[in-house]
Structures are given as structure tokens and as C-alpha cells.
Amino acid sequence: MERLVKPELLDELPPKDRQALRSRRDIRRLNAWMGHPRMMARILQQCQDGRTERRLVELGAGDGHFLLSVARRLRKRWPAAEATLVDRLDVVDPQVRERFGHFGWRIRAEVAEAVEWLRQAPPKTAGIVLSNLLLHQLPAEPLAELLRLAARSAPVVIALEPRRSWWPHFCARFLWLAGCGPVTCHDGLVSIRAGFAGRELSALWPEAGRWELTERPVGLFSHMFVARRKG
Ligand SMILES: C[S@@+](CC[C@H](N)C(=O)[O-])C[C@H]1O[C@@H](n2cnc3c(N)ncnc32)[C@H](O)[C@@H]1O
């Protein structure tokens, strides 16, 4: 299956639109079903080696529920972390902010394009840059630019993305059966066609020799990418 990046409906709807709100709720449920918060929490723990401070930046953070679910899993081992939630839309759920506080996490929300935010951030701004279901939305050139800037910002970069293969594509046709609305049913199929396979993200990574790169299928539907600077 060739990679094909097409616009997603959620990106075109106003943040408060009823369909957009429903789709963000669907994404929360799908993240839970795909096990993404659990996977991300596990990867973060594996990457925590004394070099990476608990200073996280999530690109394309949406309403913040994804990182909140990760924080919930990490709260005992990471009782205090600082996270910056970057999204092009102002959609962070106000209750989410409060709940992060219960785990001792400090949150800052930034409304910005991911590439622009990284471009203006001083180098080595973050301990870890992570994203969930964002990279597939970018065509090859802006994606390569985002990865280059992320590598400049942090010694660890993590992404969980849709896997571009026949099984996720087949299952995505039945998202309506799982109670997902029309926006999610459309965007689900589009996301998988724009998702990743093989070592496509590693191939775009800058100065690959200086980094340890892990990229592989994970779970039933997902694709994982982890870059750790060597030394
Ligand atoms: C599929 S949602 C995932 C949200 C969140 N990561 C989660 O898992 O719940 C993708 C998010 O990325 C944001 N987004 C898309 N393109 C972006 C860009 N170029 N820069 C910043 N945010 C972007 C969208 O507004 C949306 O909130």
C-alpha cells in the first residue's frame, strides 16, 4: 500500500463543533483500545536513564487526555514531571489540566503548528519529544523537517502512529460498529493510508549514525518509532 496523505475532517472542523467533540471522544476510546497510553508509558520508562529529565513535549496533543492517561500510569515512578502540550488548536480540556495536578505534573499548553513551535524553541529544550497520531498527517517533506527539529530539541523522540497495512485498513471500515461517528470513520481510514510501515521514519531521521533508532509494528494496529541519541 503506497503512503497517501489526505486532509482529515477533524482538522477542518471548528474545535467546539459537535462532530469534532465527538471525534475527540472517539479518539480517546480508540487510543485505549489500541493500548497507546500503556505503550507510551512503557517506552517512557525504558527511555528514562538519568539523561532524560522529566521534561516532556507532546506535539499534536489534542485535548490532553492521551498524555493524562500516560501520566496516570507513570504517577508512582514519575511523581513530578513538566509537560508542554503543543497543538495547532486550542482544545485542551480544562479538567485535564486540573487532573495532571493530582499527579504532581505541571502542564503548559501552547497553541502552535508543531514545526513552528520546534523551530522557535531553543535547542535541547526538552528531555523527551513525543507524539501520538500526529506524524502521519504530514507529507514527506514537512515530516522530515519536523523530525530534524525534534532531533535538535531532545535526546529522545517517540512516536506512535497508525500502521499502514491491510489488517488495520480492513478493521477501520468497521469503526462505526464500535460506536465511532462519521468524522472518525472517515479519518480512521485516511490515517491508515497515511500511516507508516517498515523503517520509513528512520529513513527520514537526520544524522542516523549518532542515534539508536527503533522502529517496528506494535500491537495489532500501530507503528512505533523511538530515537535515542547515543552517548
Ligand atoms: C488525531 S489527533 C491526536 C490527538 C492526541 N495526540 C491524542 O492522541 O489524543 C491529532 C492532533 O494533532 C493536531 N495537529 C494536526 N496537525 C498539526 C500540526 N501540524 N501542528 C500541531 N498540531 C497538529 C490536531 O489538531 C489534533 O489535535
The ligand as a Gaussian input file, in Angstrom:
#p B3LYP/6-31G(d) Opt

LIG

0 1
 C       -5.594000      12.518000      15.832000
 S       -5.430000      13.873000      16.895000
 C       -4.490000      13.136000      18.231000
 C       -4.506000      13.969000      19.475000
 C       -3.723000      13.358000      20.663000
 N       -2.334000      13.154000      20.350000
 C       -4.381000      12.067000      21.096000
 O       -3.818000      11.016000      20.879000
 O       -5.488000      12.161000      21.641000
 C       -4.186000      14.846000      16.086000
 C       -3.976000      16.198000      16.722000
 O       -2.878000      16.832000      16.083000
 C       -3.201000      18.202000      15.855000
 N       -2.400000      18.619000      14.701000
 C       -2.522000      18.192000      13.412000
 N       -1.569000      18.740000      12.668000
 C       -0.824000      19.523000      13.488000
 C        0.324000      20.351000      13.305000
 N        0.884000      20.490000      12.105000
 N        0.830000      21.008000      14.378000
 C        0.257000      20.883000      15.602000
 N       -0.832000      20.118000      15.827000
 C       -1.349000      19.446000      14.799000
 C       -4.685000      18.224000      15.638000
 O       -5.247000      19.491000      15.957000
 C       -5.161000      17.130000      16.595000
 O       -5.464000      17.651000      17.868000

